[in-house]
Amino acid sequence: MQKKTKGMLSIDVNMISDIIRELGEGHLKDYPMDENTTFESLGFDSMTYVELLVKLEEITKKDLEQILRKVDFTSIETIGSLVKVLENID
């Protein structure tokens, strides 16, 4: 499931999984992740989710705060649903 954001950066499940592993500081190193992996199963709290979004903002060079104001956060429950949101960034 590899996708591109308007010819720029490739955003896919593997990229998001790598960022999550980095944020997990080791305890998620060997945790299997795919598009159906929920943030809840990863032990994400609101602070970890914000850290993930900040990291994605740095990588994509997009103002995710502004973009995500338009998105129902409750719809972003899995890695795959986050990838779909990021695919639609202009």
Contacts in CASP RR format, 6 or more apart in sequence:
PFRMAT RR
TARGET T0000
AUTHOR 0000-0000-0000
METHOD contacts of the structure
MODEL  1
MQKKTKGMLSIDVNMISDIIRELGEGHLKDYPMDENTTFESLGFDSMTYV
ELLVKLEEITKKDLEQILRKVDFTSIETIGSLVKVLENID
1 12 0 8 1.000
1 13 0 8 1.000
1 35 0 8 1.000
1 80 0 8 1.000
1 83 0 8 1.000
2 10 0 8 1.000
2 12 0 8 1.000
2 14 0 8 1.000
3 10 0 8 1.000
3 11 0 8 1.000
3 12 0 8 1.000
3 83 0 8 1.000
3 86 0 8 1.000
3 87 0 8 1.000
4 10 0 8 1.000
4 11 0 8 1.000
5 11 0 8 1.000
5 60 0 8 1.000
5 86 0 8 1.000
5 87 0 8 1.000
5 89 0 8 1.000
6 89 0 8 1.000
6 90 0 8 1.000
8 60 0 8 1.000
9 59 0 8 1.000
9 60 0 8 1.000
11 60 0 8 1.000
11 83 0 8 1.000
11 86 0 8 1.000
11 87 0 8 1.000
12 83 0 8 1.000
13 33 0 8 1.000
13 34 0 8 1.000
13 35 0 8 1.000
13 79 0 8 1.000
13 80 0 8 1.000
13 83 0 8 1.000
15 59 0 8 1.000
16 52 0 8 1.000
16 56 0 8 1.000
16 79 0 8 1.000
16 80 0 8 1.000
16 82 0 8 1.000
16 83 0 8 1.000
17 33 0 8 1.000
17 37 0 8 1.000
17 79 0 8 1.000
19 52 0 8 1.000
19 55 0 8 1.000
19 56 0 8 1.000
19 59 0 8 1.000
20 28 0 8 1.000
20 33 0 8 1.000
20 42 0 8 1.000
20 52 0 8 1.000
20 79 0 8 1.000
21 28 0 8 1.000
21 29 0 8 1.000
21 31 0 8 1.000
22 55 0 8 1.000
23 48 0 8 1.000
23 51 0 8 1.000
23 52 0 8 1.000
23 55 0 8 1.000
24 48 0 8 1.000
28 42 0 8 1.000
31 42 0 8 1.000
33 42 0 8 1.000
33 79 0 8 1.000
34 79 0 8 1.000
35 78 0 8 1.000
35 79 0 8 1.000
35 80 0 8 1.000
35 83 0 8 1.000
36 78 0 8 1.000
36 79 0 8 1.000
36 80 0 8 1.000
37 78 0 8 1.000
37 79 0 8 1.000
38 77 0 8 1.000
38 78 0 8 1.000
39 49 0 8 1.000
39 76 0 8 1.000
39 77 0 8 1.000
39 78 0 8 1.000
39 79 0 8 1.000
40 77 0 8 1.000
44 52 0 8 1.000
53 64 0 8 1.000
53 65 0 8 1.000
53 68 0 8 1.000
56 64 0 8 1.000
56 86 0 8 1.000
57 63 0 8 1.000
57 64 0 8 1.000
57 65 0 8 1.000
60 86 0 8 1.000
60 89 0 8 1.000
62 89 0 8 1.000
64 89 0 8 1.000
67 85 0 8 1.000
67 89 0 8 1.000
68 85 0 8 1.000
71 85 0 8 1.000
75 81 0 8 1.000
76 82 0 8 1.000
76 85 0 8 1.000
END
